[in-house]
Amino acid sequence: EDAGGSPVPARLSVRDGRGLEQTGLLTFASMEASQRSGPDSTVVTVHDLAPGPHALMAVDAEGRRASLTIELGGAPEREVRLRFEED
């Protein structure tokens, strides 16, 4: 989302604690969720992440980056919002 809280289309990368990319591992559930939300959705769902640290990075069409490191526990789902700050 932008500094005002509005959704922004962006590419997302999620890396686990070992630095391995997790967003390229599509499961049937993630493909199904993508079909429901549409190809231009600003919501990305990444399934089946192991507990532990994960580094998230989003890049928008203007090349701005937003990043966050989170620690996942045993919860089956967690919502995270990345915010692009205005230059």
NORURDA-V108875 format. One record per residue. PHI is phi as a letter, one per 20 degrees, with the letter a starting at -180 (* if undefined). OMEGA is omega in radians with two decimals (NA if undefined). Layout:
# NORURDA-V108875
<<PHI | OMEGA> <PHI | OMEGA>>
This chain:
# NORURDA-V108875
<<* | 3.12> <e | -3.08> <f | 3.11> <e | 3.11> <n | 3.12> <e | 3.14> <f | 3.12> <c | 3.05> <f | -3.11> <b | 3.00> <e | -3.08> <d | 3.01> <c | 3.06> <c | 3.12> <d | 3.13> <e | -3.09> <f | 3.10> <e | 3.14> <n | -3.12> <e | 3.14> <f | -3.12> <d | -3.06> <f | 3.10> <e | -3.10> <e | -3.10> <f | 3.01> <d | 3.09> <g | -3.13> <f | -3.14> <f | 3.10> <f | 3.13> <f | 3.12> <f | 3.12> <f | 3.11> <f | 3.14> <f | -3.06> <e | 3.12> <n | -3.04> <f | -3.11> <d | -3.09> <f | 3.05> <e | 3.11> <d | 3.10> <d | 3.10> <d | 3.09> <d | -3.05> <d | 2.94> <l | 3.05> <e | 3.13> <f | 3.04> <g | 3.12> <p | -3.10> <f | 3.07> <b | 3.11> <e | 3.12> <d | 3.04> <b | 3.08> <d | 3.09> <c | -3.14> <e | -3.08> <f | 3.13> <e | 3.13> <n | 3.08> <f | -3.13> <d | 3.01> <c | -3.11> <b | -3.11> <a | 3.01> <d | -3.13> <c | 3.06> <d | 3.13> <e | 3.08> <d | -3.09> <e | -3.12> <f | -3.10> <f | -3.09> <b | 3.10> <b | 3.10> <e | 3.12> <c | 3.07> <d | 3.05> <d | -3.09> <d | 3.02> <e | 3.11> <e | 3.10> <f | 3.13> <f | NA>>
